[in-house]
């Protein structure tokens, strides 16, 4: 990731993609299973469907428990905002109308396999990162950039793990 100079109010984004030698249906089964992500993520420790939901659907909510060395531990409530089987699965952290972040997986068939992209957007609502920015406003661009790089590394690790899992099963 190259220096962007973005601030939090810019709602910066980061994404990565990979080609997986597996059909979109198989990739979809992985990325739409929220229980998989805590096994892959360095920050997300656990997830749980809320309000009686047992799987993803637009409007379904889930709680996530997170841990980060510098930020501590926290819980998030996310709402599924996009659910298009074998194509796109996205959730907003916090309020769906004004989220602290949005995360999305997008699938695209290619040849005999699937291109999987994971994307995320910071903001526009405040998040845990906002406290660091409040404490050091002169370093906001650097704080945002460092966090975007962390997200990029996490996304790349997630994609690599999903690729390995599915191609090993094939």
SEPA-825838 format. One record per residue: residue number from 1; x, z, y of N, C-alpha, C in turn; residue in three letters. Coordinates in steps of 0.1 Angstrom, whole numbers, plus 5000, padded with zeros to 4 digits. Last residue first. Layout:
N
 resi   nu   nw   nv  cau  caw  cav   cu   cw   cv resn
  NUM    X    Z    Y    X    Z    Y    X    Z    Y  ALA
...
END
This chain:
170
 resi   nu   nw   nv  cau  caw  cav   cu   cw   cv resn
  170 4899 4973 4706 4895 4959 4702 4902 4955 4690  UNK
  169 4909 4997 4713 4897 4997 4704 4894 4983 4699  UNK
  168 4929 4990 4730 4933 4996 4718 4921 4996 4708  UNK
  167 4914 4981 4751 4922 4971 4744 4927 4977 4731  UNK
  166 4902 5005 4760 4894 4994 4755 4902 4984 4747  UNK
  165 4925 5021 4767 4914 5026 4759 4906 5014 4752  UNK
  164 4938 5004 4786 4945 5008 4773 4934 5013 4763  UNK
  163 4919 5002 4806 4924 4990 4800 4930 4994 4786  UNK
  162 4916 5029 4814 4905 5022 4808 4909 5010 4801  UNK
  161 4943 5033 4823 4938 5041 4812 4926 5034 4806  UNK
  160 4944 5015 4845 4953 5014 4834 4948 5021 4821  UNK
  159 4924 5026 4861 4922 5013 4856 4931 5010 4844  UNK
  158 4935 5051 4867 4922 5050 4860 4921 5037 4854  UNK
  157 4959 5043 4880 4960 5051 4868 4947 5050 4860  UNK
  156 4947 5031 4903 4956 5023 4894 4957 5030 4880  UNK
  155 4935 5054 4914 4927 5042 4910 4935 5034 4900  UNK
  154 4957 5070 4920 4947 5074 4911 4938 5063 4905  UNK
  153 4970 5054 4939 4977 5057 4927 4967 5062 4916  UNK
  152 4949 5053 4959 4954 5041 4953 4961 5044 4939  UNK
  151 4948 5081 4966 4937 5074 4960 4941 5061 4952  UNK
  150 4974 5083 4977 4970 5091 4965 4958 5085 4958  UNK
  149 4971 5065 4998 4981 5062 4988 4978 5070 4975  UNK
  148 4952 5079 5013 4949 5066 5007 4958 5062 4996  UNK
  147 4967 5101 5020 4956 5103 5011 4952 5089 5005  UNK
  146 4986 5088 5037 4991 5095 5025 4979 5097 5015  UNK
  145 4968 5079 5057 4976 5070 5049 4981 5076 5036  UNK
  144 4958 5102 5068 4949 5093 5062 4957 5083 5053  UNK
  143 4982 5114 5078 4974 5121 5068 4965 5111 5061  UNK
  142 4990 5094 5096 4998 5097 5085 4990 5104 5074  UNK
  141 4969 5096 5115 4972 5083 5108 4980 5085 5096  UNK
  140 4971 5123 5123 4959 5118 5116 4962 5105 5109  UNK
  139 4989 5138 5138 4993 5133 5125 4982 5126 5117  UNK
  138 4976 5150 5158 4986 5140 5162 4992 5133 5149  UNK
  137 4959 5169 5146 4953 5156 5151 4964 5146 5154  UNK
  136 4961 5191 5126 4972 5183 5130 4967 5169 5136  UNK
  135 4936 5203 5121 4948 5212 5123 4960 5204 5129  UNK
  134 4920 5181 5116 4917 5190 5127 4929 5199 5131  UNK
  133 4932 5171 5093 4932 5163 5106 4929 5172 5118  UNK
  132 4925 5191 5075 4939 5188 5078 4941 5180 5091  UNK
  131 4898 5188 5076 4904 5201 5080 4919 5199 5083  UNK
  130 4893 5163 5066 4890 5165 5080 4896 5178 5085  UNK
  129 4896 5164 5039 4907 5159 5046 4905 5161 5061  UNK
  128 4871 5172 5030 4881 5182 5030 4894 5177 5038  UNK
  127 4851 5153 5054 4855 5157 5040 4865 5168 5041  UNK
  126 4825 5139 5074 4836 5147 5072 4839 5151 5057  UNK
  125 4812 5106 5069 4811 5120 5071 4824 5127 5069  UNK
  124 4819 5079 5063 4821 5083 5076 4820 5099 5078  UNK
  123 4849 5085 5043 4840 5087 5054 4827 5078 5052  UNK
  122 4867 5061 5025 4867 5074 5031 4856 5074 5042  UNK
  121 4859 5043 4997 4859 5043 5011 4859 5058 5016  UNK
  120 4872 5025 4968 4867 5037 4975 4868 5036 4990  UNK
  119 4871 5007 4937 4872 5007 4952 4867 5020 4957  UNK
  118 4882 4990 4909 4877 5003 4914 4880 5003 4929  UNK
  117 4874 4962 4889 4879 4967 4902 4873 4981 4904  UNK
  116 4881 4943 4862 4875 4955 4866 4882 4959 4879  UNK
  115 4874 4914 4846 4881 4919 4857 4874 4931 4862  UNK
  114 4872 4908 4811 4866 4913 4823 4876 4917 4833  UNK
  113 4874 4881 4787 4875 4895 4791 4867 4898 4804  UNK
  112 4875 4855 4782 4869 4863 4771 4869 4878 4775  UNK
  111 4870 4845 4815 4874 4841 4802 4867 4849 4791  UNK
  110 4856 4872 4831 4866 4862 4832 4872 4858 4819  UNK
  109 4831 4890 4848 4835 4883 4836 4846 4873 4839  UNK
  108 4836 4917 4867 4835 4903 4868 4840 4897 4855  UNK
  107 4825 4948 4880 4830 4941 4869 4827 4926 4871  UNK
  106 4833 4976 4900 4827 4963 4899 4834 4955 4888  UNK
  105 4828 5009 4910 4834 5000 4900 4826 4987 4900  UNK
  104 4832 5030 4938 4825 5019 4932 4834 5012 4921  UNK
  103 4825 5056 4961 4833 5051 4951 4825 5040 4943  UNK
  102 4826 5069 4994 4819 5061 4984 4829 5056 4974  UNK
  101 4825 5100 5012 4832 5089 5006 4822 5081 4997  UNK
  100 4807 5114 5026 4821 5117 5029 4830 5107 5022  UNK
   99 4778 5095 5038 4787 5101 5028 4801 5105 5033  UNK
   98 4750 5092 5047 4761 5095 5056 4772 5102 5047  UNK
   97 4731 5086 5027 4730 5080 5040 4742 5081 5049  UNK
   96 4738 5104 5007 4739 5089 5004 4738 5081 5017  UNK
   95 4759 5131 5013 4746 5124 5017 4748 5109 5014  UNK
   94 4783 5134 4988 4776 5140 4999 4763 5133 5001  UNK
   93 4795 5103 4978 4797 5118 4978 4791 5124 4990  UNK
   92 4778 5078 4961 4782 5083 4974 4784 5098 4973  UNK
   91 4787 5054 4937 4781 5066 4941 4787 5071 4954  UNK
   90 4781 5024 4917 4787 5031 4929 4779 5044 4931  UNK
   89 4786 4997 4897 4782 5011 4896 4789 5019 4908  UNK
   88 4780 4964 4886 4784 4973 4897 4778 4987 4895  UNK
   87 4777 4950 4860 4782 4944 4873 4788 4954 4883  UNK
   86 4765 4961 4839 4775 4951 4836 4780 4944 4848  UNK
   85 4737 4970 4858 4744 4970 4845 4753 4958 4844  UNK
   84 4739 4984 4887 4736 4970 4883 4743 4968 4870  UNK
   83 4734 5007 4909 4735 5006 4894 4730 4993 4889  UNK
   82 4743 5025 4937 4742 5011 4931 4744 5013 4916  UNK
   81 4743 5052 4941 4737 5043 4951 4736 5029 4947  UNK
   80 4741 5084 4928 4743 5070 4925 4735 5061 4935  UNK
   79 4756 5110 4946 4743 5103 4943 4746 5088 4939  UNK
   78 4773 5141 4942 4773 5126 4944 4759 5121 4940  UNK
   77 4787 5169 4954 4775 5164 4948 4774 5149 4952  UNK
   76 4817 5187 4946 4810 5177 4953 4797 5174 4946  UNK
   75 4837 5216 4950 4827 5209 4943 4821 5198 4952  UNK
   74 4873 5223 4949 4860 5221 4956 4850 5214 4947  UNK
   73 4905 5237 4955 4894 5233 4946 4881 5232 4954  UNK
   72 4933 5225 4974 4926 5235 4967 4916 5229 4957  UNK
   71 4950 5207 4986 4936 5209 4992 4928 5220 4985  UNK
   70 4974 5205 4973 4974 5208 4987 4960 5211 4993  UNK
   69 4965 5200 4945 4975 5210 4949 4975 5214 4964  UNK
   68 4931 5199 4938 4943 5192 4944 4953 5202 4948  UNK
   67 4902 5195 4919 4913 5203 4922 4924 5194 4927  UNK
   66 4866 5195 4915 4878 5189 4918 4889 5199 4921  UNK
   65 4836 5189 4899 4846 5199 4902 4859 5193 4903  UNK
   64 4805 5174 4907 4819 5172 4903 4827 5184 4907  UNK
   63 4772 5166 4899 4781 5175 4905 4795 5173 4899  UNK
   62 4749 5139 4905 4758 5147 4896 4768 5155 4905  UNK
   61 4718 5122 4906 4728 5130 4912 4737 5137 4902  UNK
   60 4701 5091 4909 4705 5102 4901 4717 5109 4907  UNK
   59 4698 5069 4926 4692 5081 4930 4696 5093 4921  UNK
   58 4700 5045 4900 4700 5047 4915 4692 5060 4918  UNK
   57 4714 5061 4872 4703 5053 4878 4704 5055 4893  UNK
   56 4732 5074 4844 4732 5068 4857 4719 5060 4860  UNK
   55 4718 5103 4827 4726 5091 4828 4724 5084 4842  UNK
   54 4701 5123 4828 4710 5123 4816 4719 5111 4816  UNK
   53 4687 5146 4852 4692 5133 4849 4701 5134 4836  UNK
   52 4679 5171 4860 4674 5166 4847 4678 5152 4844  UNK
   51 4694 5177 4882 4680 5174 4884 4674 5168 4871  UNK
   50 4727 5163 4874 4718 5173 4880 4703 5168 4879  UNK
   49 4755 5160 4852 4743 5154 4858 4734 5165 4863  UNK
   48 4787 5169 4859 4775 5173 4853 4763 5166 4860  UNK
   47 4823 5169 4854 4811 5164 4860 4799 5168 4852  UNK
   46 4856 5181 4861 4844 5181 4853 4833 5175 4861  UNK
   45 4879 5174 4876 4880 5183 4864 4868 5182 4855  UNK
   44 4897 5152 4894 4883 5155 4889 4884 5162 4876  UNK
   43 4925 5147 4897 4918 5156 4905 4904 5161 4900  UNK
   42 4934 5128 4879 4943 5140 4882 4936 5150 4890  UNK
   41 4912 5113 4855 4916 5117 4869 4925 5129 4870  UNK
   40 4904 5111 4828 4914 5101 4834 4920 5106 4847  UNK
   39 4885 5129 4822 4896 5128 4813 4907 5119 4818  UNK
   38 4867 5126 4843 4875 5138 4843 4887 5137 4833  UNK
   37 4855 5100 4834 4864 5101 4846 4872 5114 4846  UNK
   36 4837 5102 4813 4850 5097 4811 4860 5100 4822  UNK
   35 4813 5111 4823 4821 5120 4815 4835 5115 4812  UNK
   34 4800 5089 4833 4807 5098 4843 4816 5108 4835  UNK
   33 4799 5058 4823 4799 5071 4817 4807 5081 4825  UNK
   32 4804 5034 4834 4791 5040 4837 4789 5053 4831  UNK
   31 4828 5026 4823 4828 5030 4837 4815 5036 4841  UNK
   30 4822 5021 4795 4832 5031 4799 4829 5036 4814  UNK
   29 4802 5002 4795 4800 5015 4788 4809 5025 4792  UNK
   28 4816 4981 4808 4804 4988 4815 4802 5002 4808  UNK
   27 4833 4972 4788 4838 4978 4800 4828 4987 4808  UNK
   26 4814 4962 4771 4822 4973 4766 4828 4980 4778  UNK
   25 4802 4942 4787 4794 4952 4781 4802 4964 4777  UNK
   24 4823 4924 4792 4818 4933 4803 4809 4944 4797  UNK
   23 4848 4926 4765 4835 4920 4771 4830 4930 4782  UNK
   22 4883 4927 4771 4871 4933 4765 4859 4927 4772  UNK
   21 4910 4928 4783 4906 4920 4772 4894 4927 4764  UNK
   20 4909 4931 4817 4908 4938 4805 4903 4929 4794  UNK
   19 4927 4931 4847 4920 4923 4837 4921 4930 4824  UNK
   18 4921 4951 4876 4929 4948 4864 4920 4939 4855  UNK
   17 4925 4962 4910 4917 4956 4899 4927 4953 4888  UNK
   16 4918 4985 4937 4928 4978 4928 4919 4972 4917  UNK
   15 4915 4997 4971 4910 4993 4958 4921 4987 4950  UNK
   14 4904 5015 4999 4915 5012 4990 4908 5007 4977  UNK
   13 4894 5019 5034 4892 5017 5020 4905 5014 5012  UNK
   12 4885 5039 5063 4894 5031 5055 4890 5030 5040  UNK
   11 4868 5045 5086 4863 5044 5072 4872 5035 5064  UNK
   10 4878 5050 5111 4878 5036 5107 4872 5034 5093  UNK
    9 4879 5078 5112 4867 5071 5118 4867 5056 5115  UNK
    8 4905 5083 5103 4894 5086 5095 4881 5078 5099  UNK
    7 4927 5055 5112 4922 5069 5114 4909 5070 5105  UNK
    6 4954 5034 5102 4940 5037 5103 4938 5052 5106  UNK
    5 4979 5023 5098 4976 5030 5111 4962 5034 5113  UNK
    4 4988 5011 5075 4976 5005 5082 4974 5011 5096  UNK
    3 5015 5003 5054 5010 5012 5065 4999 5004 5072  UNK
    2 5006 4991 5022 5013 4990 5034 5007 4999 5045  UNK
    1 5008 5000 4988 5000 5000 5000 5009 5000 5012  UNK
END
